[in-house]
Structure formats: structure tokens, C-alpha cells
Amino acid sequence: MRSSSRKPASSPRRPSRSNGGMPSRIAAAVAAAALAWPFGTLGAEYRATSDPATVLYDAPSLKSRPLFVYGRDVPVEVLVTVEGWTKVRDASGTIGWMGSKALADKRVVVVRPAVAEVRASPDDSAPVVFRAEQNVILDVTETAATPTAVAAPGWVRVRHRDGASGYIRLAQVFGF
């Protein structure tokens, strides 16, 4: 018996196995999403908690298990909204559900590194206005609705609750 090394002419083209069997454009999109997530994603929606005590549940029901209680003005990324409930991701990556009414349209960010420098202008050589420690919440003073939302690529204008304001790198915050 002889074996033939020819493939039938009608055999479908198979995706390369070098990327786990995924077509290359899907693999590229998955890789891009994985890289972009920690720094924010274009088109991502962020909101802030509006109640003094906002409960994060493991399912969209008051009968489900509570995971955490957040204070007011904590930024979360909106993943999906269903029948009065919103599935969110917080700065630590925790995913859960909260009542949609507990979320405001206010824009705030939370500092990720141990210390982040807020500068007078969107430039690494600009004078430092103040330093914000990890988990400090800053109000976003310019949003996408204003023409100068992001004064320079990679920067956003923020204000500390004590009144000091300036620019911080987007890579150093969660919520924008």
C-alpha cells in the first residue's frame, strides 16, 4: 500500500496553529485588548459610585452574596447593564454587580502607583503641583464633552479635594 501526501482539493484552509488555532486578526485583537486593559480602553465607560455605601454583589440580585461596600465617588468601569443592575470592574480588577441607581455620571480617577506626580501642564518636565498617593481619588475637571478633554495624548486634568489641580498621566490612574 502506498500513502499519498496529497490533500484533497476541497479541503478548507485551516488557521495557523502558531497562535493556538485562532485566526491572526482575532489573536491580534485579543492581544491588543489584554495590553490596553490596565491603561484604559478606548470606548470604555467609567462611572462613579453615588451613594455613601454602595454594595457590590456577586450576581444581579439583592439576594446574592455581597462582596464589598464602596464609599461615594469610587470609579468603576461599566461592563454591562441589565434590568436595573450594572456589572462593573473596579481598580483592583474585581468584577461584580451593583444597582444602576447607585452610579453617577461623575468622572473620577484613582491613583494606581505608590505615588503619582500631578504636574502644572501635560508635560513630564512641567513643575510638580502635588503628589498623590496610591488609592487617592481625584476629580476629572475636563471630560470628553469639553474640547480640551485630554490636553495632550496620555494626560488628563484632575483636581484634588483640597483644591489643587493639574495634569496626571493616564497610565497612572484608573477611571478614564
C-alpha positions in Angstrom: 0.0 0.0 0.0 1.1 3.5 -0.8 0.2 6.5 1.2 -0.5 9.7 -0.7 0.9 13.0 0.6 -1.7 15.0 -1.5 -4.5 16.7 0.3 -8.0 16.7 -1.3 -8.6 19.8 -3.4 -11.7 20.6 -1.5 -10.2 20.7 2.0 -10.8 24.0 3.7 -7.9 26.3 4.6 -7.0 25.9 8.3 -5.8 28.7 10.5 -2.1 28.7 11.6 -1.5 26.8 14.8 1.3 29.1 15.9 -1.3 31.3 17.7 -3.3 28.5 19.3 -5.5 27.9 16.3 -7.0 31.4 16.3 -7.1 33.4 13.0 -4.3 36.0 13.2 -6.7 39.0 13.3 -8.6 37.6 16.2 -5.4 36.8 18.0 -4.1 40.3 17.4 -7.4 41.8 18.8 -7.2 39.6 21.9 -3.5 40.6 22.4 -4.3 44.3 22.0 -7.2 44.2 24.4 -5.0 42.4 27.0 -2.4 45.1 26.7 -4.8 48.0 26.7 -6.9 46.9 29.7 -4.7 48.2 32.6 -4.4 51.6 31.0 -8.0 52.1 29.9 -9.7 51.2 26.7 -11.0 53.4 24.0 -14.7 53.5 24.3 -14.8 52.1 27.8 -17.4 53.7 30.1 -16.5 54.7 33.6 -18.8 56.0 36.3 -18.5 56.7 40.0 -20.5 55.4 42.9 -23.0 58.0 44.1 -24.2 56.6 47.5 -22.2 56.8 50.7 -22.4 53.0 50.8 -22.7 51.1 47.5 -22.8 47.3 47.7 -21.0 45.1 45.1 -22.8 41.8 44.7 -21.7 38.6 43.0 -24.9 38.5 40.9 -27.6 41.0 39.9 -29.9 40.4 42.8 -30.3 41.7 46.4 -30.5 38.0 47.4 -27.0 37.4 46.1 -23.8 37.4 48.1 -22.4 40.9 48.9 -18.7 41.2 48.0 -17.7 44.7 49.1 -19.1 48.0 50.2 -17.7 51.1 48.4 -17.9 54.7 49.6 -19.0 57.6 47.4 -17.1 58.7 44.3 -15.3 55.4 43.6 -14.6 54.9 39.9 -15.8 51.7 38.2 -15.7 50.5 34.6 -19.2 49.6 33.3 -19.2 46.2 31.6 -22.9 45.7 31.0 -26.3 47.0 32.3 -29.3 44.7 32.6 -32.7 45.4 34.2 -31.6 48.0 36.8 -28.3 46.3 37.6 -24.8 47.1 36.3 -21.9 44.7 36.0 -18.7 46.6 36.9 -15.0 46.2 37.3 -13.1 48.2 40.0 -9.5 49.4 40.0 -8.3 46.1 41.5 -9.9 44.1 38.7 -12.8 42.7 40.9 -16.0 42.2 38.9 -19.4 42.3 40.4 -22.9 43.8 40.2 -24.4 46.9 41.7 -27.7 48.7 41.4 -27.7 51.1 38.4 -29.2 53.8 40.5 -26.1 53.8 42.7 -23.9 55.1 39.9 -23.4 58.7 38.9 -22.2 60.2 35.6 -19.4 62.0 37.6 -15.9 61.3 36.4 -13.2 60.5 38.9 -10.0 58.6 38.8 -8.0 56.7 41.4 -4.2 56.7 41.6 -2.6 53.3 40.8 1.2 53.6 41.7 2.5 54.2 45.2 3.0 57.9 44.3 2.0 59.8 41.2 3.1 63.3 40.3 0.4 65.8 39.2 2.0 68.5 37.0 1.2 72.1 36.1 0.9 71.2 32.4 0.7 68.0 30.4 4.5 67.6 30.1 7.0 65.5 32.1 9.3 68.5 32.5 6.5 70.7 33.9 6.7 71.6 37.6 5.0 69.2 40.1 1.9 70.8 41.6 1.4 67.9 44.1 2.0 64.2 44.6 -0.9 61.8 45.1 -0.5 58.5 46.9 -1.9 55.2 45.8 -5.8 54.9 46.0 -6.3 58.7 46.3 -9.4 59.7 44.3 -9.1 62.7 42.0 -11.9 64.6 40.3 -11.6 64.8 36.5 -12.0 68.5 35.6 -12.1 68.2 31.9 -14.1 65.4 30.2 -14.7 64.3 26.7 -17.6 66.8 26.5 -15.1 69.7 26.7 -12.8 70.5 23.7 -9.6 70.1 25.8 -10.6 66.8 27.5 -7.1 65.3 27.2 -4.8 68.3 26.7 -2.1 66.1 25.4 -2.2 62.4 24.5 -1.8 60.4 27.6 -2.7 63.1 30.1 -5.9 64.2 31.9 -6.6 67.3 34.0 -7.6 66.5 37.6 -8.4 68.3 40.9 -7.6 67.1 44.4 -10.4 67.6 47.0 -8.2 70.2 48.7 -8.4 72.4 45.6 -5.0 71.7 44.0 -5.3 70.8 40.3 -3.0 69.8 37.4 -2.3 67.1 34.9 -1.7 63.4 35.5 -0.6 60.6 33.1 -3.5 58.3 32.2 -1.2 55.3 32.8 -1.1 56.2 36.5 -4.8 56.2 37.1 -7.9 54.0 36.8 -11.2 55.5 35.7 -10.5 57.3 32.4 
